């Protein structure tokens, strides 16, 4: 009986330790060729760049394409939901529960009209700012206390043209500038998992 109880507590401790070293990194975007590499899909593009730089391949799983990136004893589960942006919360909730990842280890990469092009802001909580993907996440998780990396896409559009702008593709000049910004986003992801959100914000939010 003593040995049995010891094994239960040992397993519980190990599971706790394992979960604290696992992170769910979600890039928001829409599946389908018509949406590929649009401003709205910058979350997908950041994760694809991270995978490319580390010779990783995404595999289609339930509610999305996934791959695992290992860095400094941490496991980063990279997820590109296939639910379309407006139902992102469904995919995120499923993988948080399946992998037993705590919400504080969740990071969502999202396009942001309110930030200048290329600006990056890491936040640990906040509202949805009218973004349907964040609305879905907030609704299903029941909290706004989860980290998100806001990737500025600018707001250079005429009145009534917001949807076309968001779903439009980058200019050649923007694509060139995005190379460094995506690499910076990757550095923020790694910092989020290794030094924590607070220190990562202090280090990167003014760059």
MARVO-189161 format. One line per field, with one value per residue (C-alpha): residue number from 0; residue in one letter; chain; x, y, z. Coordinates in steps of 0.2 Angstrom, whole numbers. Example, Ala and Ser with C-alpha at 12.3 -4.5 7.8 and 13.67 -1.06 7.14 Angstrom:
MARVO-189161
k: c(0,1)
r: c(a,s)
c: c(A,A)
x: c(62,68)
y: c(-22,-5)
z: c(39,36)
END
This chain:
MARVO-189161
k: c(0,1,2,3,4,5,6,7,8,9,10,11,12,13,14,15,16,17,18,19,20,21,22,23,24,25,26,27,28,29,30,31,32,33,34,35,36,37,38,39,40,41,42,43,44,45,46,47,48,49,50,51,52,53,54,55,56,57,58,59,60,61,62,63,64,65,66,67,68,69,70,71,72,73,74,75,76,77,78,79,80,81,82,83,84,85,86,87,88,89,90,91,92,93,94,95,96,97,98,99,100,101,102,103,104,105,106,107,108,109,110,111,112,113,114,115,116,117,118,119,120,121,122,123,124,125,126,127,128,129,130,131,132,133,134,135,136,137,138,139,140,141,142,143,144,145,146,147,148,149,150,151,152,153,154,155,156,157,158,159,160,161,162,163,164,165,166,167,168,169,170,171,172,173,174,175,176,177,178,179,180,181,182,183,184,185,186,187,188,189,190,191,192,193,194,195,196,197,198,199,200,201,202,203,204,205,206)
r: c(x,x,x,x,x,x,x,x,x,x,x,x,x,x,x,x,x,x,x,x,x,x,x,x,x,x,x,x,x,x,x,x,x,x,x,x,x,x,x,x,x,x,x,x,x,x,x,x,x,x,x,x,x,x,x,x,x,x,x,x,x,x,x,x,x,x,x,x,x,x,x,x,x,x,x,x,x,x,x,x,x,x,x,x,x,x,x,x,x,x,x,x,x,x,x,x,x,x,x,x,x,x,x,x,x,x,x,x,x,x,x,x,x,x,x,x,x,x,x,x,x,x,x,x,x,x,x,x,x,x,x,x,x,x,x,x,x,x,x,x,x,x,x,x,x,x,x,x,x,x,x,x,x,x,x,x,x,x,x,x,x,x,x,x,x,x,x,x,x,x,x,x,x,x,x,x,x,x,x,x,x,x,x,x,x,x,x,x,x,x,x,x,x,x,x,x,x,x,x,x,x,x,x,x,x,x,x)
c: c(A,A,A,A,A,A,A,A,A,A,A,A,A,A,A,A,A,A,A,A,A,A,A,A,A,A,A,A,A,A,A,A,A,A,A,A,A,A,A,A,A,A,A,A,A,A,A,A,A,A,A,A,A,A,A,A,A,A,A,A,A,A,A,A,A,A,A,A,A,A,A,A,A,A,A,A,A,A,A,A,A,A,A,A,A,A,A,A,A,A,A,A,A,A,A,A,A,A,A,A,A,A,A,A,A,A,A,A,A,A,A,A,A,A,A,A,A,A,A,A,A,A,A,A,A,A,A,A,A,A,A,A,A,A,A,A,A,A,A,A,A,A,A,A,A,A,A,A,A,A,A,A,A,A,A,A,A,A,A,A,A,A,A,A,A,A,A,A,A,A,A,A,A,A,A,A,A,A,A,A,A,A,A,A,A,A,A,A,A,A,A,A,A,A,A,A,A,A,A,A,A,A,A,A,A,A,A)
x: c(0,14,23,7,4,22,20,4,13,28,18,8,24,32,16,17,35,32,17,27,40,27,20,7,11,-3,-2,-19,-24,-36,-32,-34,-23,-33,-28,-10,3,-10,-9,-22,-11,4,3,4,19,29,27,31,47,51,48,58,73,74,70,53,37,19,8,-11,-19,-36,-41,-25,-7,6,24,35,50,62,73,83,73,57,44,35,19,17,-1,-9,-28,-38,-55,-53,-49,-67,-67,-48,-54,-60,-43,-34,-45,-43,-24,-22,-32,-25,-7,-11,-3,-8,-16,-1,10,-1,5,-6,1,-11,-12,-16,-23,-20,-1,11,17,30,28,28,19,19,4,-1,-20,-32,-48,-51,-50,-63,-53,-64,-50,-47,-66,-67,-53,-59,-77,-71,-57,-68,-53,-44,-28,-18,-3,-3,10,2,10,6,0,-4,-20,-16,-33,-48,-64,-74,-59,-53,-58,-49,-34,-33,-36,-24,-6,10,19,36,43,34,39,57,55,45,60,68,52,47,64,61,44,53,65,51,43,59,60,42,46,63,64,45,32,37,55,52,40,54,67,57,42,52,61)
y: c(0,12,8,11,28,33,28,39,54,52,51,67,76,71,76,93,95,89,101,116,113,112,127,128,141,145,155,162,161,153,137,137,144,160,165,159,173,186,199,189,174,181,169,154,162,165,147,141,151,144,126,130,136,120,107,103,98,101,86,87,82,85,103,109,106,103,100,100,112,108,121,122,107,115,108,120,113,123,124,131,128,122,129,145,161,163,146,146,143,126,120,129,122,104,104,112,98,84,89,95,112,126,142,152,142,147,160,166,175,187,200,218,233,244,242,250,237,226,231,217,218,203,204,192,197,209,211,205,222,216,202,187,174,182,183,164,160,171,163,145,147,158,170,185,180,171,178,184,191,205,207,224,224,243,251,258,256,267,268,252,242,234,217,218,225,211,197,205,200,210,221,216,229,223,205,210,219,205,193,202,204,186,181,194,185,169,176,182,164,156,169,167,149,151,167,170,182,197,197,194,209,219,213,214,226,241,233)
z: c(0,4,-12,-21,-13,-17,-35,-36,-29,-39,-55,-50,-47,-64,-73,-65,-69,-87,-90,-83,-97,-111,-120,-133,-146,-158,-174,-179,-197,-210,-220,-239,-253,-254,-237,-238,-233,-230,-216,-206,-207,-200,-185,-197,-206,-189,-184,-202,-201,-184,-191,-207,-197,-187,-201,-193,-202,-198,-198,-199,-182,-174,-176,-184,-190,-177,-174,-159,-156,-142,-135,-118,-111,-116,-128,-139,-147,-162,-168,-184,-181,-196,-188,-197,-186,-179,-171,-165,-146,-150,-156,-143,-129,-136,-136,-119,-112,-122,-118,-100,-104,-91,-98,-92,-105,-119,-132,-146,-161,-168,-182,-175,-185,-170,-171,-184,-197,-190,-172,-159,-142,-129,-117,-103,-104,-112,-122,-140,-148,-160,-166,-169,-166,-148,-145,-148,-137,-123,-125,-124,-111,-101,-97,-105,-94,-108,-117,-134,-146,-156,-173,-180,-198,-199,-205,-222,-230,-235,-226,-229,-235,-219,-224,-240,-232,-218,-231,-243,-246,-241,-254,-259,-248,-233,-237,-236,-220,-212,-213,-198,-189,-190,-183,-168,-165,-164,-151,-141,-142,-135,-122,-117,-113,-105,-95,-93,-100,-88,-92,-111,-111,-103,-115,-132,-131,-136,-151)
END
